Amino acid sequence: MSDSLTASQFIQRLGRAIALALTLSFAAADLAHAWTDDASQGLDEPVPEFESAVSLAAGDGPFFAAAADLNGDSVSDLVTANVDGGDVSVLLGNGDGSFQAAVSFAAGDGPISVAVADLDGDSVPDLVTANIDSGDVSVLLGNGDGSFQATVFFAAGDGPRSVAVADLDGDSVPDLVTANVDGGDVSVLLGNGDGSFQATAFFAAGDGPISVAVADLDGDSVPDLVTANIDSGDVSVLLGNGDGSFQAAVFFAAGGGPFSVAVADLDGDSVPDLVTANVISDDVSVLLGNGDGSFQAAVFFAAGDGPFSVAAADLDGDNVPDLVTADLISDSVSVLLGNGDGSFQVAAFFEVGNGPVSVAVADLDGDSVPDLVTANVISDDVTVLFNLCATSTATPTVTPTATPTATPTPTPMATPMGSSCGDAILDPSEDCDDGNTTDGDTCSATCEFEGGRVRLCHQGGWTITPSVHSVRAHLRHGDTFGGCP
């Protein structure tokens, strides 16, 4: 990287060609991450499990992925913002984790981020993109069947890199906010309720604001803003006044090249905390909240190589938020299971497509368990990873609100009826399927609970799974158990 270039100038306009060059520049390094080995984790540590990745063609340079029900069938669909193609790709879900072929809708010049919300009050999801090259946002009103109307443009700022939707002025109408990496500010576009927006208002943010999130950070029931500032290595907090305006930014040190910021209660104190993905220092920064809009010193946890995006969700069904990052250089996602106190376990890595720059969490196959999807800017596709380790949870629905949602509560998973122990089907009377023919025997030595998890025979060898649900997930996907000596 030239000394004359800032980090944002080098990274923020990353399309396929630049991403490929960046990847190749690290070719001499050992970028391969080993998949998590059960034995290395120890019996007392949960082990993340995701099914082998499935890749689906998207558009030209997909830089951001979001999941939502776009056609009203209660099934998760996917949408990507394609920075090189100037459009968005919609992949309608079939409900079983498979998706229909991508359909493209023109967006703007360099759409690099996309958000889903009902922008015109007709109870149909619409799309909005941040267009980094043309300095505006594109609004695509939905038709309710997964198709979208022609794009309408609204001026944003200088280099809008990220867009979020929330009611910023308390009128129950969704508004827009963008992080403008070249302008050093955020743009607020108050909504009129019909899908149109008022003239942009600007609020100074920091040095290279590249990601923005909305949440009530100080407990006054008014939405606030936080940006990740890639050039200055910090986050900016702009407390809201409740009328769509914001107070002067306050800065908190984050890490090396914070590229993405997310908000969640990471330590269980009902106070929102912050996490950033740091593309330069290859880690995530956790800043625990004090409840008044200020934050404690950042604590760092190693992620993969080049983490571009971070999301927080309960991935293993323990009612504790976990973290996942999309790692550009190592072509992987990093999963960091939470301990419930704001600290996280060692990352487990799962391979995805080429150049993952965005990650989203949603139930993609209808089993009420959160799955992962990445947007891969180099291979021009999205990668879906099906979760095999979480207890059934309700996945949050995208709504235009500024208030963080509570961590989903686990719900029991239905178990097949009329089965017998040893037939690779879990009966309601069985704790696990242990390779014999007796129902309800609480399992033999070949299938038992260890530390709250299940130890059982898997394809000729012993394995440790995080929960009975994980066993069911394996069975659902064709694995067999039982018969170990």
N, C-alpha and C positions, 0 to 999 in steps of 0.2 A: 504494500500500500504506500503510495506516495505521501511524504510528510506534508505536502501542500493540501491534501484532501482530508476533510473531516470524516469521521466514521459514517455519518449519515450520507454524505456525498458518495462514499464508496459503496454503501450497502443499500440505501433506501430505494434506488431505482433498479433493483436487482431483477432482471428478466432472465430468460433461459440462458442466453449466451454468457452473461456475467456470472450467473450461478454456476454454470459449467466450468468456467475459468477458475472460479473460486474453489470448486471441488478439486479440479485437477492440480491446483497449486499445493494441495495438501496430499497429493498422491504418494509422495515418498514416506509419509507418516503412516503409522499403523492405526488405521481408523476402524478396524473390525472390533466390535463388541461381542463378547460371548453371550449367548442366551443364558438366562438365569438357570443355574443348576440347583435342583432341589436339595441335594446333599450339602452343598456349600452354604445354604441358608440356615441350616440348623433346624431342629424340630420345633423350636419355640418362635420362629419367625414366619409370618405369612409369605407365601410365594405368589407373585402376580402370574396369572395365566391368561394368555390370549391365543386364540386360534390363528393358524397361519394366515398371513395377509392376503387379501383379495384386492386386486387392482382393477379400476374401472376408468375407461377413457373419459377425460374431461375436455377442456378447451386448450387454447394456446397460452401456456404460462399461467396455470392456476396458482394464485398466490394466497388465496384465503378460501376456507370452506366453512359452511354453516349447515346445520341440520334443522329442519322444521317440517311440519305438515303443510305442504303447499297446495294440495288439491282436495283437502277436506275429507280424506278417507281414514283419518286417525292413524296413518302410517308415516313414519319419518322419511322425508325426502332430503336430497342434498342439493346445495347450490354452491358454485364456485365463482369467484371473481378472477377473470383471466386477464392479467396485466398486459400480455403481449397480443392477445386477440381482440381486445376492446369490447368484450362481451361478458355475459354471465352464462354458465352452463347449469341447467336444471336436470337432475337425475331423479326421476320419480321412483319411490320405493315400492316393492312388491309385498312387503310385510314380512318376508322371511330372510331378510338380509341381502337379497338380490335387488338389482336396480335396472330400470329401463335405460335405453341408450340416451346419452346426453342430448338435450335440445338447447340451442344457444339463442340468446336474446341480446341485441345490441345494447351496450351500456354507455361507454364514453371513451375518453382517451386515457388509457392507462388505469382501468379499474383494478384497484389493489386491495380493497377490503369491501365486504358486503355484510349487511345486517338485514334481518327479517323482522317485520312488525306490521301491524295494521295501521297504515298511515292516513287513511281516509275514512275510517269509522264504519266500514261496511262489513266488518267481521271476517274479512278475507285478507290473508297475509300478502304484503307488498315487499318489494326489495328496494334497498338504497345502497349505492356504491360510492366509495371515495375514489376520485379519479386524479391520480397523482400528476399526470402530465398536463391536464387542462385546468386544474385548479378549481374543480367544481364537484358537486355530487349529482348522481343520476337517480331519479325516482322512477321505478317501474311498478305501476299499480297492477295488482293481481286480478285475474279473471275468475279465480276460484277453482280452476281445473288444472292448475300447474302451469298455465301460460300467463303471459304478461303483456301489458299494453306498451305502446311506444314510449321511449324514454323521454322524461322531462328533466331539464338541467337547472340547477340553482348554484350560483357562485358560492364558493367556499373560501379558500385561502390559498396560500403559496405552498404547494406540495402537500395536499391532504393525503395522509398515509393511512388513517384509521377513522372509522365512523362508528358511532354508537347512537342508539335511540332510547329516549326516556322523556318523561314529562318533567321538564326543567322549570316551568313557571307555575305549576299547580292548577292548570285549567283542564286537566284530564285529557289533554290533546298531546300526542307524541311530538317531540321536538328532536332535532338532530344536533350532534356535536362532532366535529372532526379535529384530529390532531394534525397540525400542519408542520411537517418536518423542516421545511425550508423557511417558513415564516416565524418559527419560534413561538407559536401561539396556538390557541384553540379557536375554532369558529362555532358559534351557536346560531342555529337557524330555528326560530320558533315556528311551530306548526300552526296552520289555519284550520286544521281538522278535515280538510278536503283533499289532502295529499299535496297541497302547495305549502310554501314556506316563505316567511318574511326575510327581509334583507339580513345579511350576516352581521353579527356582532363579534368583535375579536377581543380575546383576553390573553394577555401575555402568559406563557407557560414556562418554557425553559429553553435549553440549548439542544435543539434537535428532537422535539416531541414527536414520537413515532408511533405511539399507541395511546389510546384513551379508554378509560372505563368510568362508569357512573355508578355511584352508590352513596348512601347516607353514611358519611364517615365520622360525623360528630354527634349523632344521636338526636338531631333536632327535627327529624322527619322531613328534611329538605335535601334534595339530591346535590351531591358534591361531585367534583371531577378529580381524576388523577391521571397524569400522563407519565409514560416512561420516556426519558430523555437520553437518547443514545450518545450524544456528543459530550454531555456533562456527567454521565454516569450516575444519574439520580432520578428521583420521581418528584413531580410537582403536584401538590395538593391545592385545589382551588375550592374553597368552601362556598356553597351556594347561598344566595340571599333569598331564594324562594320565588323570585320574579323573573328568572332566566338570566340574571346577572351573577357575577362571581367576584369574590374577594381576591386580593393579590395572592399570587402563588407563594407557597411555602415549600422549601426543598428539603428532601431527605436523601442521603446517600444510598445508592442501590448497589451497583456492581459494574463490571466491565462490559459496557455496551448493552444496557438494558433495551431490548427490542420489543418486549411485550409486557403488559401488566394485567393482572387479574385481581379481583377482590373476593374474599371469602373469610368466614370465621374459621381460622386454622387451629385455634387452641381452645375452642369450646367455651369461651367466656361471653358469647353473644355480642362481641365487638368485632367489627370488620377489620381484617388484616390485609396486607398487600403481599403479592409475590410477583417478581419479575423474572423473565428469561433473559440471561445475559450472554449474548452471542460471542463476545470476545473472551470472557473469562470462563466459558463453558460450565456455567452453574446457574442456579436459581437463588434469588435473594428473598428472604422472608422478613417482612417488617411487621411486627405485631403492633396492633393498634392500642392506643390508650383510651379511646372512646371519645376524645375531644377533637379529633381530626389530626392529632399528632401521632407519631409512630416511634417505636423503639429502634435502636441501632439494628442494621441489617445483619442477618445470620445467613451464611452461605451453605448450600448443599450441592454437591457435584451432580451434573447432568451429563448429557452426551456431548458430542463435538458440534458446536455451532447451534445451540438452542435458540430458535427464532420465535417460538410461540409457547405459551404456557396456559393451561387450564386447570381448574380445581374442581374435583368432584369425588364422591365416595365410590371408589372403584372396586372395593372388596367387601362391601356390605356390612361394615362395622360401625356405621354412623359417624365415621371420622373422615374428614376431607383428605384426599390424596392429591398428588400433583402429576401432571403429564406434560412433557415438552416435545415439540417437534424439532429434531436435530438435523439441520441441513447437511453438515459435513459427513456425519456418520450414517446418513440415510436410515435413521431409526427414530423411535420414540423412546423417551425415558419415563418410566413409571416410578414414582417415589411414594411409597405408602406412608401415610401419616401416623404419628404416635398419639395424636390427640392433644398434645401440649404445644403445638407449633413447630415441633421438630419432625424430621422425616428419616426414614430408613434409606439404606444404600439403594441407588437407582438400579432397576432392572431394565434391560434394553430389548426392544423388539424391532426387527427389521421391517421397513416399509418401502415406499418407492424411492425414486431418485430425486433428491432435492426437496425433502419435506420442509415447508416453511409455515405451515399452519396446522393446528390440531383442534378438533372439536369433539365433544362428548355427547352422546345421545343413544337411546335404545334403538338400534337399527334393525333388529330381527324379531321384535315383538315378544321378547321373553322378560321384559321389565327389568333388564340388567343393562347398565350403561356400557356402550361400546365406544370405539374410537374411530375417527376418520381423519386422515391427513390430506392436505393439498400438496402435490409434488410438482414444483415449478419446472424441473428439468425433464422429467418423464411425461409431463402433460397428462397426469392422471390423479385420481384419488385412491388412497388405500384404506380399506376397511379392516379393522381388527375386532373380532368378536370376543367378548369378555367371557372367560370360563371360570372366573374365580369369585365373583361377587354374589352375595345373597340378593334375591330379588328386591329391587328398589324402584320407586317411582322416579322417572327422569324429569327434571324441571322443564316446563314449557316456556318457549320464548314469548315474552310479553313486554310491551313498552313501559317498563317500570324502572325506577331508580333504586328500589329497595332490594337488598340481597335476599334471596329465598333461603328458607331453612334447609338444612341437609335432609335429603329424602329419608323417609322411614322405611325400613325393610318390611316386606309383606311376604307371607308364606307362599312357597311355590307349590303348585299342584303336582301330585305324584301319581303315576299310572296305577290303575287298579287291577286286581286279578292276577298279579304276578307272584312269583315264588323266589325265595332267596337262592341265588346261584344262577338265575336266568338273565343276569345283566340288566334287570329292571328293578328299580326301587319301589317296593310296596309301602303303603302308609305305616305298616307295622314294623318295617325294617329300618334300622339305623344305617345300614349299608349292605351292599350285595357281596357276600363273602365266599361264593363258590360252592355252597352246599345247597340242599333242597329243603331246609327248614325255615319257615317264615317266622319272624318275630323273635329270633333267638339272640338279638342284640349283637350278633356277629361273633365269629370265631377268631382264632389267632391269626387267620389269614386276612382279616379285615377288621380293623379296630380303630378306636379314637386315640389320638395322641395329642395332648395339648389343645383339645378342642377342634382338631382337624382329623381327617380320615386317612388312615394308612391302609393301602390296599394294593392288590395285584393289578398291574397295568401292562398289558402286552408282554407278559413273560417276566416282569420284574417289579419289585416293590416301588411304590411312589407315595409321596405325601401330597395331599390336596388340601386346600384351605377350608373346605366345607363340604357338606353333603351336596349342596347345590352344584359345586364344581364337578362332583361325580356325575350328577344328572346331566350336566352340560357335556361332559365327555361322552356319555352314553348317547345323548341326542345326536352327536356328531359322528357316531359310528364306532367308537372305541369299545373294547370289551374288557371285562375284568373277571377275576375269579381264577381258581386253579393253581395258585402259587403254593408251593410246599410250605 
